[in-house]
Amino acid sequence: MATLNEVVVDSSIIIACSIPQEQTKWARQKMAQYTTFHILDLTYYEVANAFKHMVPKRLTPMEAKTTFSVAQQMMDIFIVH
């Protein structure tokens, strides 16, 4: 019997893996359990929107640019639906 090692990733997991926060360790542990990742095409917009609202509250502009780049690199290797 084949084991499925795929998962659909929500934007909140991408954010948690990109921006250190309370859920980061858990999100990274969960991601490490899989080898193939799927996202919806709207995930790019959801992540960008989260960064837009976090910049003034939690991140400097440079931190936002760097962490968004990390999030974008993650999404670029995922399968988009």
Backbone torsions as a table, in degrees:
resi	resn	phi	psi	omega
1	MET	NA	130.2	-179.7
2	ALA	-76.2	144.6	177.3
3	THR	-100.4	126.0	176.6
4	LEU	-78.1	128.1	179.6
5	ASN	-123.0	41.5	-178.4
6	GLU	-121.3	153.1	-179.9
7	VAL	-150.9	147.7	172.4
8	VAL	-90.0	127.2	-175.6
9	VAL	-103.1	128.1	177.3
10	ASP	-84.8	155.3	-179.9
11	SER	-59.0	-31.2	-179.3
12	SER	-64.7	-31.9	177.6
13	ILE	-71.0	-40.0	178.2
14	ILE	-63.5	-42.9	177.6
15	ILE	-62.2	-46.6	-178.6
16	ALA	-62.9	-33.7	178.6
17	CYS	-77.8	-21.4	-176.5
18	SER	-94.7	-37.1	-176.8
19	ILE	-115.2	115.5	-179.8
20	PRO	-54.8	126.6	180.0
21	GLN	-158.6	-176.7	-175.4
22	GLU	-57.9	-35.5	-175.5
23	GLN	-91.7	0.6	-174.0
24	THR	-59.8	-48.6	-177.8
25	LYS	-60.8	-46.2	-180.0
26	TRP	-61.8	-46.2	-178.7
27	ALA	-61.3	-42.8	179.5
28	ARG	-67.2	-37.3	177.2
29	GLN	-63.8	-43.1	178.8
30	LYS	-64.4	-43.3	179.6
31	MET	-62.3	-34.3	-178.1
32	ALA	-67.9	-14.6	-179.5
33	GLN	-81.2	-8.5	-174.6
34	TYR	-125.6	160.8	178.4
35	THR	-117.3	-20.5	-178.6
36	THR	-125.3	132.3	-174.2
37	PHE	-124.5	140.9	179.2
38	HIS	-123.0	143.3	173.6
39	ILE	-136.9	159.3	172.3
40	LEU	-84.9	155.3	-179.4
41	ASP	-61.1	-28.3	179.0
42	LEU	-71.9	-12.1	-179.5
43	THR	-59.7	-37.4	178.3
44	TYR	-58.2	-43.9	-179.5
45	TYR	-69.4	-39.8	179.7
46	GLU	-63.6	-42.3	179.1
47	VAL	-66.6	-44.6	178.8
48	ALA	-61.0	-40.2	179.0
49	ASN	-65.3	-39.9	177.9
50	ALA	-62.9	-42.3	178.4
51	PHE	-65.2	-38.6	179.5
52	LYS	-58.6	-40.4	-177.4
53	HIS	-85.2	-19.2	179.8
54	MET	-87.6	-23.2	-176.1
55	VAL	-54.3	-54.5	-178.5
56	PRO	-70.4	-20.8	-175.1
57	LYS	-93.9	-40.1	-170.6
58	ARG	-128.1	-20.0	-172.9
59	LEU	-126.4	144.7	170.4
60	THR	-75.6	163.0	177.7
61	PRO	-55.7	-39.2	179.9
62	MET	-68.8	-40.8	176.7
63	GLU	-62.4	-41.5	179.0
64	ALA	-62.0	-43.9	179.9
65	LYS	-62.7	-45.2	-178.5
66	THR	-66.6	-47.9	-177.4
67	THR	-71.0	-33.1	175.7
68	PHE	-65.4	-37.2	176.9
69	SER	-60.8	-41.8	177.3
70	VAL	-62.5	-46.0	-179.9
71	ALA	-62.3	-42.0	-179.7
72	GLN	-65.4	-40.3	177.1
73	GLN	-62.5	-38.5	176.3
74	MET	-61.7	-50.7	-176.4
75	MET	-64.2	-32.9	-178.7
76	ASP	-65.5	-22.6	179.2
77	ILE	-97.4	-3.4	177.7
78	PHE	-85.3	159.2	175.7
79	ILE	-83.4	125.3	-175.7
80	VAL	-100.2	133.9	179.0
81	HIS	-117.8	NA	NA
